[in-house]
Amino acid sequence: MAVDALAPVVHPENPVKELSIEQLRDIYGGKNDSIAVISRSYDNQLHLIPPRLWLAGERCCMKKIALFLLAFPLLASCTPESGTAAFSENELLSRSYTLQSVNGVLFASDERTPEIEFDASMRVGGHICNKFMGQGQLKKNVLKVPELASTMMLCADSRLNSMEHDFTAMLRQGAKLGLEGDTLTLTRGGITYTFHRQQ
């Protein structure tokens, strides 16, 4: 899709100080009643050059720009994030990942290193200190395990208790997934967990 620019230029003595996008769209789209309404605010001193005097090409382009001004908010709301590729579940199936860092800080613990894995049917499992499991869903790069279940033992490392609570809540509510080579990231609420694929 190509985008052109419209820069309205007026005489320095023109009394109109500003026009909205909607007003410009109506004027260049040929709505004479629009210029009449605006003119009444300036003692009826404003006049629109009749469309029949415009060059055919200019009139055509003006109408296209007017339509673009109308459609732009809708197009902007429908545009996906620039540069973001959609990952498929196939890129996760039958793979296991080990936690490397949380928000860029390398993870270290005397207990087992937390893991997350995906089986051939997109069932998600793993452990922090408790085991967790549930059917995963990947939509628009958001991984969600709404019916996540887990065992309920207390972690010997108190840091893991907090991490486990936050991580399992993230999976239930949905985490933004990133995948680059053997690195998997899960992000939500300003917390990013970085995992490395097990070979």
Phi and psi in degrees as GROMACS dihedral restraints (atoms count N, CA, C in turn):
[ dihedral_restraints ]
;  ai    aj    ak    al  type     phi  dphi    fc
    3     4     5     6     1   -98.2    20    10
    4     5     6     7     1   148.1    20    10
    6     7     8     9     1  -125.9    20    10
    7     8     9    10     1   130.2    20    10
    9    10    11    12     1  -110.1    20    10
   10    11    12    13     1   166.5    20    10
   12    13    14    15     1  -110.5    20    10
   13    14    15    16     1   148.7    20    10
   15    16    17    18     1  -123.6    20    10
   16    17    18    19     1   120.6    20    10
   18    19    20    21     1  -123.0    20    10
   19    20    21    22     1    94.4    20    10
   21    22    23    24     1   -63.9    20    10
   22    23    24    25     1   130.3    20    10
   24    25    26    27     1  -120.2    20    10
   25    26    27    28     1   131.3    20    10
   27    28    29    30     1  -127.1    20    10
   28    29    30    31     1   162.3    20    10
   30    31    32    33     1   -67.7    20    10
   31    32    33    34     1   144.7    20    10
   33    34    35    36     1   -56.6    20    10
   34    35    36    37     1   -26.2    20    10
   36    37    38    39     1   -90.7    20    10
   37    38    39    40     1     1.5    20    10
   39    40    41    42     1   -62.2    20    10
   40    41    42    43     1   127.2    20    10
   42    43    44    45     1   -74.8    20    10
   43    44    45    46     1   -14.4    20    10
   45    46    47    48     1   -74.6    20    10
   46    47    48    49     1   120.6    20    10
   48    49    50    51     1   -91.5    20    10
   49    50    51    52     1   -28.9    20    10
   51    52    53    54     1  -160.1    20    10
   52    53    54    55     1   151.5    20    10
   54    55    56    57     1  -134.2    20    10
   55    56    57    58     1   144.8    20    10
   57    58    59    60     1   -80.4    20    10
   58    59    60    61     1   164.6    20    10
   60    61    62    63     1   -59.4    20    10
   61    62    63    64     1   -38.8    20    10
   63    64    65    66     1   -64.2    20    10
   64    65    66    67     1   -39.9    20    10
   66    67    68    69     1   -67.2    20    10
   67    68    69    70     1   -42.7    20    10
   69    70    71    72     1   -60.5    20    10
   70    71    72    73     1   -42.5    20    10
   72    73    74    75     1   -59.5    20    10
   73    74    75    76     1   -44.7    20    10
   75    76    77    78     1   -67.4    20    10
   76    77    78    79     1   -40.0    20    10
   78    79    80    81     1   -63.8    20    10
   79    80    81    82     1   -51.4    20    10
   81    82    83    84     1   -76.1    20    10
   82    83    84    85     1   -14.3    20    10
   84    85    86    87     1   -85.1    20    10
   85    86    87    88     1    -3.8    20    10
   87    88    89    90     1    96.2    20    10
   88    89    90    91     1    14.2    20    10
   90    91    92    93     1   -83.0    20    10
   91    92    93    94     1    97.2    20    10
   93    94    95    96     1   -64.3    20    10
   94    95    96    97     1   -28.7    20    10
   96    97    98    99     1   -66.5    20    10
   97    98    99   100     1   -25.0    20    10
   99   100   101   102     1   -66.5    20    10
  100   101   102   103     1   -47.3    20    10
  102   103   104   105     1   -66.6    20    10
  103   104   105   106     1   -30.7    20    10
  105   106   107   108     1   -65.7    20    10
  106   107   108   109     1   -42.1    20    10
  108   109   110   111     1   -63.1    20    10
  109   110   111   112     1   -43.7    20    10
  111   112   113   114     1   -66.4    20    10
  112   113   114   115     1   -40.8    20    10
  114   115   116   117     1   -61.7    20    10
  115   116   117   118     1   -35.9    20    10
  117   118   119   120     1   -59.7    20    10
  118   119   120   121     1   -25.9    20    10
  120   121   122   123     1   -77.3    20    10
  121   122   123   124     1    -9.8    20    10
  123   124   125   126     1  -127.5    20    10
  124   125   126   127     1    43.5    20    10
  126   127   128   129     1    55.4    20    10
  127   128   129   130     1    34.9    20    10
  129   130   131   132     1    56.4    20    10
  130   131   132   133     1    33.9    20    10
  132   133   134   135     1   -96.8    20    10
  133   134   135   136     1    -0.2    20    10
  135   136   137   138     1   -99.0    20    10
  136   137   138   139     1   140.5    20    10
  138   139   140   141     1  -137.7    20    10
  139   140   141   142     1   143.8    20    10
  141   142   143   144     1  -102.6    20    10
  142   143   144   145     1   130.7    20    10
  144   145   146   147     1   -62.0    20    10
  145   146   147   148     1   128.5    20    10
  147   148   149   150     1   -55.6    20    10
  148   149   150   151     1   136.2    20    10
  150   151   152   153     1   -54.5    20    10
  151   152   153   154     1   -28.2    20    10
  153   154   155   156     1   -66.9    20    10
  154   155   156   157     1   -17.1    20    10
  156   157   158   159     1   -88.7    20    10
  157   158   159   160     1   -10.4    20    10
  159   160   161   162     1   -72.9    20    10
  160   161   162   163     1   150.7    20    10
  162   163   164   165     1   -66.0    20    10
  163   164   165   166     1   144.1    20    10
  165   166   167   168     1   -55.5    20    10
  166   167   168   169     1   -43.7    20    10
  168   169   170   171     1   -64.2    20    10
  169   170   171   172     1   -41.7    20    10
  171   172   173   174     1   -63.9    20    10
  172   173   174   175     1   -41.9    20    10
  174   175   176   177     1   -64.5    20    10
  175   176   177   178     1   -41.4    20    10
  177   178   179   180     1   -60.1    20    10
  178   179   180   181     1   -47.3    20    10
  180   181   182   183     1   -65.8    20    10
  181   182   183   184     1   -40.0    20    10
  183   184   185   186     1   -60.3    20    10
  184   185   186   187     1   -40.2    20    10
  186   187   188   189     1   -65.7    20    10
  187   188   189   190     1   -38.4    20    10
  189   190   191   192     1   -65.3    20    10
  190   191   192   193     1   -41.2    20    10
  192   193   194   195     1   -65.0    20    10
  193   194   195   196     1   -40.0    20    10
  195   196   197   198     1   -61.1    20    10
  196   197   198   199     1   -41.8    20    10
  198   199   200   201     1   -65.6    20    10
  199   200   201   202     1   -37.4    20    10
  201   202   203   204     1   -65.3    20    10
  202   203   204   205     1   -41.2    20    10
  204   205   206   207     1   -59.7    20    10
  205   206   207   208     1   -35.2    20    10
  207   208   209   210     1   -71.6    20    10
  208   209   210   211     1   -39.9    20    10
  210   211   212   213     1   -86.6    20    10
  211   212   213   214     1   -15.8    20    10
  213   214   215   216     1   -56.4    20    10
  214   215   216   217     1   -45.8    20    10
  216   217   218   219     1   -58.6    20    10
  217   218   219   220     1   -37.5    20    10
  219   220   221   222     1   -68.9    20    10
  220   221   222   223     1   -42.4    20    10
  222   223   224   225     1   -62.7    20    10
  223   224   225   226     1   -40.3    20    10
  225   226   227   228     1   -64.1    20    10
  226   227   228   229     1   -38.0    20    10
  228   229   230   231     1   -72.6    20    10
  229   230   231   232     1   -19.9    20    10
  231   232   233   234     1   -97.5    20    10
  232   233   234   235     1    -4.0    20    10
  234   235   236   237     1   -79.0    20    10
  235   236   237   238     1   126.7    20    10
  237   238   239   240     1   -69.3    20    10
  238   239   240   241     1   164.0    20    10
  240   241   242   243     1   -58.0    20    10
  241   242   243   244     1   131.9    20    10
  243   244   245   246     1   -63.4    20    10
  244   245   246   247     1   133.0    20    10
  246   247   248   249     1    77.8    20    10
  247   248   249   250     1     5.6    20    10
  249   250   251   252     1   -97.3    20    10
  250   251   252   253     1   118.5    20    10
  252   253   254   255     1   -90.9    20    10
  253   254   255   256     1   145.8    20    10
  255   256   257   258     1   -86.0    20    10
  256   257   258   259     1   125.0    20    10
  258   259   260   261     1   -87.3    20    10
  259   260   261   262     1   151.3    20    10
  261   262   263   264     1  -107.1    20    10
  262   263   264   265     1   157.4    20    10
  264   265   266   267     1   -60.4    20    10
  265   266   267   268     1   -29.8    20    10
  267   268   269   270     1   -59.6    20    10
  268   269   270   271     1   -25.4    20    10
  270   271   272   273     1   -76.3    20    10
  271   272   273   274     1    -9.7    20    10
  273   274   275   276     1  -109.9    20    10
  274   275   276   277     1   -23.3    20    10
  276   277   278   279     1   -58.9    20    10
  277   278   279   280     1   137.8    20    10
  279   280   281   282     1    59.3    20    10
  280   281   282   283     1    37.0    20    10
  282   283   284   285     1  -126.9    20    10
  283   284   285   286     1   149.3    20    10
  285   286   287   288     1  -125.2    20    10
  286   287   288   289     1   145.1    20    10
  288   289   290   291     1  -133.4    20    10
  289   290   291   292     1   144.3    20    10
  291   292   293   294     1  -109.9    20    10
  292   293   294   295     1   137.3    20    10
  294   295   296   297     1   -65.1    20    10
  295   296   297   298     1   130.5    20    10
  297   298   299   300     1  -106.4    20    10
  298   299   300   301     1   -43.3    20    10
  300   301   302   303     1  -155.8    20    10
  301   302   303   304     1   161.4    20    10
  303   304   305   306     1  -125.3    20    10
  304   305   306   307     1   118.7    20    10
  306   307   308   309     1    51.7    20    10
  307   308   309   310     1    39.0    20    10
  309   310   311   312     1    85.2    20    10
  310   311   312   313     1    -5.9    20    10
  312   313   314   315     1   -95.1    20    10
  313   314   315   316     1   122.6    20    10
  315   316   317   318     1   -58.0    20    10
  316   317   318   319     1   136.9    20    10
  318   319   320   321     1   -86.5    20    10
  319   320   321   322     1   135.7    20    10
  321   322   323   324     1  -146.3    20    10
  322   323   324   325     1   135.0    20    10
  324   325   326   327     1  -156.9    20    10
  325   326   327   328     1   153.1    20    10
  327   328   329   330     1   -75.3    20    10
  328   329   330   331     1   -16.7    20    10
  330   331   332   333     1   -88.8    20    10
  331   332   333   334     1  -179.7    20    10
  333   334   335   336     1   -60.9    20    10
  334   335   336   337     1   145.5    20    10
  336   337   338   339     1   -71.8    20    10
  337   338   339   340     1   129.2    20    10
  339   340   341   342     1   -57.1    20    10
  340   341   342   343     1   146.4    20    10
  342   343   344   345     1  -137.6    20    10
  343   344   345   346     1   157.5    20    10
  345   346   347   348     1  -137.5    20    10
  346   347   348   349     1   141.2    20    10
  348   349   350   351     1  -140.7    20    10
  349   350   351   352     1   156.8    20    10
  351   352   353   354     1  -128.0    20    10
  352   353   354   355     1   124.5    20    10
  354   355   356   357     1   -87.5    20    10
  355   356   357   358     1  -174.5    20    10
  357   358   359   360     1   -68.6    20    10
  358   359   360   361     1   -14.3    20    10
  360   361   362   363     1  -109.9    20    10
  361   362   363   364     1    18.8    20    10
  363   364   365   366     1    66.7    20    10
  364   365   366   367     1    26.3    20    10
  366   367   368   369     1   -83.1    20    10
  367   368   369   370     1   129.6    20    10
  369   370   371   372     1   -98.5    20    10
  370   371   372   373     1   134.3    20    10
  372   373   374   375     1  -143.4    20    10
  373   374   375   376     1   178.4    20    10
  375   376   377   378     1   149.1    20    10
  376   377   378   379     1  -165.1    20    10
  378   379   380   381     1  -156.5    20    10
  379   380   381   382     1   153.4    20    10
  381   382   383   384     1  -111.8    20    10
  382   383   384   385     1   -76.3    20    10
  384   385   386   387     1  -117.9    20    10
  385   386   387   388     1   -28.1    20    10
  387   388   389   390     1   -96.9    20    10
  388   389   390   391     1   153.5    20    10
  390   391   392   393     1   -81.0    20    10
  391   392   393   394     1   144.8    20    10
  393   394   395   396     1  -132.7    20    10
  394   395   396   397     1   154.8    20    10
  396   397   398   399     1  -162.0    20    10
  397   398   399   400     1   153.1    20    10
  399   400   401   402     1   170.5    20    10
  400   401   402   403     1   163.1    20    10
  402   403   404   405     1   -76.9    20    10
  403   404   405   406     1   122.7    20    10
  405   406   407   408     1   -89.7    20    10
  406   407   408   409     1   155.8    20    10
  408   409   410   411     1  -133.9    20    10
  409   410   411   412     1   135.0    20    10
  411   412   413   414     1  -123.5    20    10
  412   413   414   415     1   112.1    20    10
  414   415   416   417     1  -136.3    20    10
  415   416   417   418     1   125.2    20    10
  417   418   419   420     1    51.9    20    10
  418   419   420   421     1    43.6    20    10
  420   421   422   423     1    64.6    20    10
  421   422   423   424     1    23.3    20    10
  423   424   425   426     1  -114.8    20    10
  424   425   426   427     1   119.9    20    10
  426   427   428   429     1   -91.9    20    10
  427   428   429   430     1   128.1    20    10
  429   430   431   432     1  -136.5    20    10
  430   431   432   433     1   136.0    20    10
  432   433   434   435     1  -128.1    20    10
  433   434   435   436     1    79.1    20    10
  435   436   437   438     1   -63.7    20    10
  436   437   438   439     1   -31.1    20    10
  438   439   440   441     1  -106.1    20    10
  439   440   441   442     1    45.3    20    10
  441   442   443   444     1   -69.0    20    10
  442   443   444   445     1   130.6    20    10
  444   445   446   447     1  -116.3    20    10
  445   446   447   448     1   157.5    20    10
  447   448   449   450     1  -156.8    20    10
  448   449   450   451     1   159.6    20    10
  450   451   452   453     1   -74.2    20    10
  451   452   453   454     1   169.3    20    10
  453   454   455   456     1  -126.8    20    10
  454   455   456   457     1    35.1    20    10
  456   457   458   459     1   -81.1    20    10
  457   458   459   460     1   153.4    20    10
  459   460   461   462     1   -81.5    20    10
  460   461   462   463     1   134.4    20    10
  462   463   464   465     1   -76.3    20    10
  463   464   465   466     1   138.0    20    10
  465   466   467   468     1   -66.9    20    10
  466   467   468   469     1   -34.8    20    10
  468   469   470   471     1   -88.8    20    10
  469   470   471   472     1   112.9    20    10
  471   472   473   474     1   -59.8    20    10
  472   473   474   475     1   -29.8    20    10
  474   475   476   477     1   -62.9    20    10
  475   476   477   478     1   -33.1    20    10
  477   478   479   480     1   -70.4    20    10
  478   479   480   481     1   -29.4    20    10
  480   481   482   483     1   -59.5    20    10
  481   482   483   484     1   -47.1    20    10
  483   484   485   486     1   -67.1    20    10
  484   485   486   487     1   -43.2    20    10
  486   487   488   489     1   -61.9    20    10
  487   488   489   490     1   -43.3    20    10
  489   490   491   492     1   -63.4    20    10
  490   491   492   493     1   -41.9    20    10
  492   493   494   495     1   -60.5    20    10
  493   494   495   496     1   -47.2    20    10
  495   496   497   498     1   -67.9    20    10
  496   497   498   499     1   -41.1    20    10
  498   499   500   501     1   -69.3    20    10
  499   500   501   502     1   -44.4    20    10
  501   502   503   504     1   -67.8    20    10
  502   503   504   505     1   -34.5    20    10
  504   505   506   507     1   -64.7    20    10
  505   506   507   508     1   -38.9    20    10
  507   508   509   510     1   -60.4    20    10
  508   509   510   511     1   -44.6    20    10
  510   511   512   513     1   -65.7    20    10
  511   512   513   514     1   -38.8    20    10
  513   514   515   516     1   -66.6    20    10
  514   515   516   517     1   -38.8    20    10
  516   517   518   519     1   -86.8    20    10
  517   518   519   520     1   -25.0    20    10
  519   520   521   522     1   115.0    20    10
  520   521   522   523     1   126.2    20    10
  522   523   524   525     1  -121.6    20    10
  523   524   525   526     1   140.0    20    10
  525   526   527   528     1   -70.6    20    10
  526   527   528   529     1   126.8    20    10
  528   529   530   531     1  -103.0    20    10
  529   530   531   532     1   135.6    20    10
  531   532   533   534     1  -123.0    20    10
  532   533   534   535     1   143.1    20    10
  534   535   536   537     1  -143.4    20    10
  535   536   537   538     1   118.0    20    10
  537   538   539   540     1  -140.8    20    10
  538   539   540   541     1   107.4    20    10
  540   541   542   543     1    63.6    20    10
  541   542   543   544     1  -124.4    20    10
  543   544   545   546     1   -94.4    20    10
  544   545   546   547     1     9.6    20    10
  546   547   548   549     1  -105.1    20    10
  547   548   549   550     1   128.0    20    10
  549   550   551   552     1  -117.0    20    10
  550   551   552   553     1   131.7    20    10
  552   553   554   555     1  -121.9    20    10
  553   554   555   556     1   143.1    20    10
  555   556   557   558     1  -127.4    20    10
  556   557   558   559     1   124.9    20    10
  558   559   560   561     1  -131.5    20    10
  559   560   561   562     1   137.6    20    10
  561   562   563   564     1  -163.9    20    10
  562   563   564   565     1   139.3    20    10
  564   565   566   567     1    58.0    20    10
  565   566   567   568     1    34.8    20    10
  567   568   569   570     1    80.5    20    10
  568   569   570   571     1     4.4    20    10
  570   571   572   573     1  -112.3    20    10
  571   572   573   574     1   128.6    20    10
  573   574   575   576     1  -120.9    20    10
  574   575   576   577     1   123.4    20    10
  576   577   578   579     1  -101.2    20    10
  577   578   579   580     1   127.3    20    10
  579   580   581   582     1  -111.5    20    10
  580   581   582   583     1   125.6    20    10
  582   583   584   585     1  -117.1    20    10
  583   584   585   586     1   153.5    20    10
  585   586   587   588     1  -119.4    20    10
  586   587   588   589     1   137.6    20    10
  588   589   590   591     1   -66.9    20    10
  589   590   591   592     1   135.8    20    10
  591   592   593   594     1   -80.9    20    10
  592   593   594   595     1   138.3    20    10
